[in-house]
Amino acid sequence: MTAEHASAPAPRTSPAPGTLVVRTVAIDALPGGPTALVDLLPDAHPLAWVRRGDGIVGWGEVARIESWGPGRFADADAAWRAVLRRAVVRDEVHLPGTGAVAFGSFAFDDAGPGAADDAGTDGPDVADDGRPDGVLVVPRVVVGRRGGTTWMTTFETSGSLASPPGAHVLPRPAPVTSPGRVVLRDGSVAAQDWKDLVAEAARRIRAGHLDKVVLARDAVATTEHPVDPRYLLGRLAASYEACWTFSVDGMVGATPELLVRSEKGLVTSRVLAGTIRREPGAGAPHDPALFLAQSSKDLEEHEYAVRSVADALAPSCSSMNVPEAPFVLHLPNVLHLASDVTGVLASPEDGPAPTSLGLAAALHPSAAVCGTPTADARALIREIEGLDRARYAAPVGWLGADGDGEWGIALRSCEILPSDPLAVRLFAGCGIVGASDPDAELAESEAKLEPITGALGL
Ligand SMILES: C=C(O[C@H]1C=CC=C(C(=O)O)[C@@H]1O)C(=O)O
């Protein structure tokens, strides 16, 4: 069913769906290591969803689905199913990520391009570029690996299943290029001014207007040479193995937060909120993990995030497991409080179960990136943040033909601006509660920028 929204343009599939011939075959094992898949990617528009060396990468584009506004998820989901109705698929491997898949990236906000400009944003001109609020890219070639199995999927608009996959031989991509000298500057809101926003948000929370809000900031990196996304991907995949390294339509990053995975009826979400820097400097606690696990401010932030995920998943699940206490996730830059929420997808009597993208839509925006209550937090973000979040903090991932898939929250990420290949916009946000300290939050946001600044060579 296509969602209808008066102000948003209708979704678009280009080229218009014809018959798609999809074929997956097993191929020889790749070398081991976390970058084996991303090392295959060509420089133009690489697609990636990789963790610990497994996952899928893709290139080329056989179809693109674009959607806008509040219906961006449902419209994209419906358009994907329309593509699949005309697809002929032969899958000789049958693993998650084999057969027909599309890579997707969505905007954080419902309001569409320009929303933050109305709030007086003074950043780079990225909002009114006419870009869609959601995109699903159907590649020409996918290579995937899971456990010991490696496969290739080809997508063709002509040909037959009898013919061998057109690109059975793995490509030898052009050498990865360095961005050269990189200069980082403040984005929409100067770092020092951002602390005032944090103080204002904490004041409103203490005054009882809301419980929690996540405030984000951006920074802009300008580079000497055009940014080769693979330069970032290789470094992120090697350094942040516990994260999902992604690249979809110019959005590149390594997120530690899995919004939802739906696989054969099992739903999983890794919820993160509550953070301590790895090297917080003088006066730091002797054992940061213990400090974090006992920090009432961080436990409060975390509890809101877990609750929002559990509440959003509950209507779609017949049973759920919500851990009583979080564990501490260790990353090279920060430690997080983390909870893995799992559920069994219910089979509704009145129609199909939601796809992974439908579940992502129900979960977005969780309290890990927005706040509690959601509507109040969103309103405060729009009022004071002064930032067009674009696709930061929104679902990014992949969707399969059976609706299974994985969607991360696009954190620890950057947007390679289509309008300027020498500019990259980086994002980081922090959960604010009544006890939040502006200096500590600014330092935390700097630590959250590190995956991308490090990948850029800064
Ligand atoms: C919003 C971000 O992180 C979220 C995820 C983990 C921990 C968070 C925190 O402790 O504030 C944030 O909720 C970000 O990295 O930009």
PDBQT file of the ligand as one rigid body, heavy atoms in Angstrom, charges set to zero:
ROOT
HETATM    1  C1  LIG A 501      23.530  10.494  18.597  1.00  0.00    +0.000 C 
HETATM    2  C2  LIG A 501      24.650   9.799  18.667  1.00  0.00    +0.000 C 
HETATM    3  O1  LIG A 501      24.833   8.763  19.547  1.00  0.00    +0.000 OA
HETATM    4  C3  LIG A 501      23.735   8.159  20.194  1.00  0.00    +0.000 C 
HETATM    5  C4  LIG A 501      24.084   6.719  20.307  1.00  0.00    +0.000 C 
HETATM    6  C5  LIG A 501      24.841   6.252  21.346  1.00  0.00    +0.000 C 
HETATM    7  C6  LIG A 501      25.057   7.056  22.468  1.00  0.00    +0.000 C 
HETATM    8  C7  LIG A 501      24.473   8.278  22.583  1.00  0.00    +0.000 C 
HETATM    9  C8  LIG A 501      24.682   9.118  23.784  1.00  0.00    +0.000 C 
HETATM   10  O2  LIG A 501      25.260   8.629  24.762  1.00  0.00    +0.000 OA
HETATM   11  O3  LIG A 501      24.337  10.300  23.782  1.00  0.00    +0.000 OA
HETATM   12  C9  LIG A 501      23.542   8.799  21.558  1.00  0.00    +0.000 C 
HETATM   13  O4  LIG A 501      22.252   8.532  22.030  1.00  0.00    +0.000 OA
HETATM   14  C10 LIG A 501      25.787  10.074  17.786  1.00  0.00    +0.000 C 
HETATM   15  O5  LIG A 501      26.759   9.327  17.807  1.00  0.00    +0.000 OA
HETATM   16  O6  LIG A 501      25.717  11.032  16.985  1.00  0.00    +0.000 OA
ENDROOT
TORSDOF 0
